[in-house]
Amino acid sequence: MTLKFLSLTAAVMVGLAAFGTSQAQAIGCVSGGAAGAVAGHYAGHHAVMGAIAGCVAGHEIAKHRAEQEHEVQRAHNTDGQRSL
């Protein structure tokens, strides 16, 4: 790996992570971007494209998990309440 590759990949991941609105989404972007960069590098030296795709996928996965956690919290909050 060259320094140019590492700096470009890091810049892309940080830039894309800035678009996330919550910490979970930013973490999803960074971890997905890192995994995508490695996969893209080994799949024909397309690390930047892999990082971008990984960031998008990680962002969506984090968003989906956050929605599921929110639904679970909402279900727990309404289970013990009676309606009048």
For each residue, the residues with C-beta under 8 A, 3 or more apart:
1: 5 6 41
2: 5 6
3: 6 7
4: 7 8
5: 1 2 8 9 41 47
6: 1 2 3 9 10
7: 3 4 10 11
8: 4 5 11 12 48
9: 5 6 12 13 33 37 47 48 51
10: 6 7 13 14
11: 7 8 14 15
12: 8 9 15 16 33 48 51 52 55
13: 9 10 16 17 29 30 33 34 37 51 55
14: 10 11 17 18
15: 11 12 18
16: 12 13 19 29 33 52 55 56 59
17: 13 14 20 26 29 30 33 55
18: 14 15 26
19: 16 29
20: 17 23 25 26 28 29 59 62
21: 25
22: 25 26 66
23: 20 26 27
24: 27 28 62 63 65 66
25: 20 21 22 28 29 59 62 63 66
26: 17 18 20 22 23 29 30
27: 23 24 30 31 58 62
28: 20 24 25 31 32 58 59 60 61 62 63
29: 13 16 17 19 20 25 26 32 33 55 56 58 59 62
30: 13 17 26 27 33 34 55 58
31: 27 28 34 35 58
32: 28 29 35 36 54 55 56 57 58 59 61
33: 9 12 13 16 17 29 30 36 37 51 52 54 55 58
34: 13 30 31 37 38 51 54
35: 31 32 38 39 54 58
36: 32 33 39 40 50 51 52 53 54 55 57 58
37: 9 13 33 34 40 41 47 48 50 51 54
38: 34 35 41 42 47 50
39: 35 36 42 43 50 54
40: 36 37 43 44 45 46 47 48 49 50 51 53 54
41: 1 5 37 38 45 46 47 50
42: 38 39
43: 39 40 46 50
44: 40
45: 40 41
46: 40 41 43 49 50
47: 5 9 37 38 40 41 50 51
48: 8 9 12 37 40 51 52
49: 40 46 52 53
50: 36 37 38 39 40 41 43 46 47 53 54
51: 9 12 13 33 34 36 37 40 47 48 54 55
52: 12 16 33 36 48 49 55 56
53: 36 40 49 50 56 57
54: 32 33 34 35 36 37 39 40 50 51 57 58
55: 12 13 16 17 29 30 32 33 36 51 52 58 59
56: 16 29 32 52 53 59 60
57: 32 36 53 54 60 61
58: 27 28 29 30 31 32 33 35 36 54 55 61 62
59: 16 20 25 28 29 32 55 56 62 63
60: 28 56 57 63 64
61: 28 32 57 58 64 65
62: 20 24 25 27 28 29 58 59 65 66
63: 24 25 28 59 60 66 67
64: 60 61 67 68
65: 24 61 62 68 69
66: 22 24 25 62 63 69 70
67: 63 64 70 71
68: 64 65 71 72
69: 65 66 72 73
70: 66 67 73 74
71: 67 68 74 75
72: 68 69 75 76
73: 69 70 76 77
74: 70 71 77 78
75: 71 72 78 79
76: 72 73 79
77: 73 74 80 81
78: 74 75 81
79: 75 76
80: 77
81: 77 78
82:
83:
84:
